[in-house]
Amino acid sequence: MFLEFMQRIEDLITTVINSPFRGILLSIATIAILLILKAILGRFVRAYVYKNAQLEENAKNFMAVWGYVWTAIIIILGIIGLSGSFKTLGISAGFLGMILGWSLQAPVTGIAAWLMLILKRPFKIGDRVIIAGITGDVMDITLTHVILNQVGGTISSEERSGRGILIPNAILFAQTITNYTLEEEYILVEVPVRITFESNWEEAERILVDAAKVVTADVIQEIGEDPFIRAELFDAGVMMRLRYKTRPTNRAKSLSDIVKIIFHEFAKNDTVEFCYAHTEVIYSWKDQTTLPGALRED
């Protein structure tokens, strides 16, 4: 059956070549083949895009672009097919592909990056990410841009500034992307607290851990991980690093609430003290008779 099918194809091609209406037949055959190819590929592409696109509007836009591109290709190659030359048709198709690739490099790269985003899913709408050095929450992923609600920018902490940042999809292939919640919903946050050497270590640790437990009680209940301390020495005292987990969008508020509790608890406790830059003068009273050269009365 396969040999018979191939023989019919060969006979058809021979008929087209020898026909006085070769140009019209070649054009019709080209259009028919491209329409069949478009229908077959479009079915799979449509199913995949609508399944993986995060917004239906983006899927509709992509399929619209898909249809426009195919329509343009079919019309152009159909007109070229009227020449009746297979060689001209082949050369023209290659030249057309080269021209389209060069002139539409940025848009094509952007759409390819969008397909990469829905295929690999390095981030989704709602994630907090860092792209090209810009931190923000993903508000939308279009065919051409990723739209971020900037975090920071006009302020020093990790809170939304309200400024919209549009990042072209075309640059995503060459940028490092940081996703705060790619694998986990929570991130580890640190609060450094300096205490003096004279402070009660156990009491300071209790105050820090209890403060984090109060502020992040819901997170602790959900993931079952308590806050903990990592400490190190420095010239003037002890650096106690309180570490706890929270949602990325709640980092600034939780840190502020914990610092407030720690400050008030330290103020009420006489056994712990913040270490801060200051100067102390220490007087040492010694028996003058023990000093060298001291005068003695016999």
LINHU-V589481 format. One line per field, one symbol per residue. phi: phi as a letter, one per 30 degrees, with the letter a starting at -180 (. if undefined). psi: psi as a letter, one per 30 degrees, with the letter a starting at -180 (. if undefined). Layout:
# LINHU-V589481
phi=???
psi=???
This chain:
# LINHU-V589481
phi=.dddddddddddddddddddcedddddddddddddddddddddddddddddcddbddddddddddedddddddddddddddddicddddddddddddddddddcedddddddddddddddhdabdjdcbbbhiccacdcabcdcbcccceciidbccdbdcjddcccddddddccdcccdbdcbdccdcbbdbcbdddddeddddddddddddddcedddddcicddbcbbadbeclbcccdbacadedcddddddddddddddddddcdcbadcbdaccccccdbdddcddiddbcd
psi=eeeeeeeeeeeeeeeeefkfheeeeeeeeeeeeeeeeeeeeeeeeeeeefefkfkeeeeeeeeeeeeeeeeeeeeeeeeefffgkeeeeeeeeeeeeeeeeefheeeeeeeeeeeeefefhfllkfkkljkhgkklkjeljafflkkkjkkbdflflilkffkkkjkkfffffgkkkkkfheelfllkkkjkkkllffljeeeeeeeeeeeeeeeheeeeeefgklllkkllklefbkjjjkklklkefgeeeeeeeeeeeeeeeeefkffkkkkljlkkkkkjkljfffkkgkkkk.
